[in-house]
Amino acid sequence: MKFLVEQQPVHVATGGFSDSDQFQPGQPTVVFIHGAANDNTAWSSLLRQLTGKPELKGVNLLAPDLPGHGETFSVAKTRIEDYADWLINLLDNGAIPSATLVGHSMGSLIALDCARRYPSRVDKLMLIGAALPMPVSDVLMQAAEARPDEAFDMLTRWSHWVTKNADGTFPPPTAGMQKDRAMLARSRPGVLANDLAACTRYQLDEAAFAAITTPTFILASEHDKMTSAVAATSLCERLPNAILTMLSGVGHAMMQQAPIDVANWGTTSITAGQ
C-alpha cells in the first residue's frame, strides 16, 4: 500500500489481519523500521509469522521502505534524526496517534530517536540488533564507499552466523544469505555508505538516555558480529525501562535466521501490559 510523506509516495508492506492485509485506521499499530541499505523485505519472514498469531488479530503491522530504499523513491536521509522526523510524518499521514516501533540495526537508532524527541508518539520500543554508539569499521566503510559489491558480501557474511565445516571452510550461502545479498544489491548507489555514516554519527549523552522512559524490549544475539551482545547489554543498562533477551545460534540477521523465535519474542513484547 502507499502512504504520502513530504508529498512523496511511500511503499508500505502490511500484515496482521486474517482476512485483509490493508491498514485499518483506529487499530493498534506496529511499525517495522529496516536497517542500512535494506527495504521492507527484511521483515518478510517475521511478518509471515506474526500475521498468524491470534494475539495480534486486529493489529496493524506496517513495514515501510525508508526514503531512498526499496520502492520509496524519495531521496535518502543523511541523519538518523531526519529519518525519525520522516517516520513521525508517516504516522501523521496515517492518522496514527502513536505506535509501537520495531527497529533493526540502523532502524533501532531511528526508533530510539523517535522515542527521545516524540515520546507521546511511541507506545513501546522493540530493538533488534541494536547498539549505541553504533560504530562502523573502517574496512566496511571504505568498501561501501568505493567497492559496494564487496561491502554487500561483507555485510551478508557478518550478519549470518554459520558453523564452519570440519575442514575449517564455510558451507555454501544459505537461502537467507542469498536473499539478504540480493536485497543489498537492489539498493541505490551510495545508499549503504550514506546509511552507515548516519549510524556512526548518531550519539546520545547520558541525560538523553535517561530521558527515554518508553517501555523498551531489546533482542540481541550472542553471535552478532555487527552489534555485539556486550553493546546490547550496555544499551539496556543505560535505558531506564528496558528488558534484554538474548538468542544464541544466530547472527545479526535474527529475523531471517530465527523468525519463529523472533516472532514469539515480538508477540510477547507487543502484547505486554495488555
Secondary structure, DSSP 8 states (H G I E B T S, - for coil): -EEEETTEEEEEEEE--SS--S--TTS-EEEEE--TT--GGGGHHHHHHHHT-GGGTT-EEEEE--TTBTTB-S---SSHHHHHHHHHHHHHHTT-S-EEEEEETHHHHHHHHHHHH-GGGEEEEEEES--SS----HHHHHHHHH-HHHHHHHHHHHHS-----TTS------HHHHHHHHHHHHS-TTHHHHHHHHHHH----HHHHHH--S-EEEEEETT-SSS-HHHHHHHHHHSTTEEEEEE-S--S-HHHH-HHHHHHHHHHHHHTT-
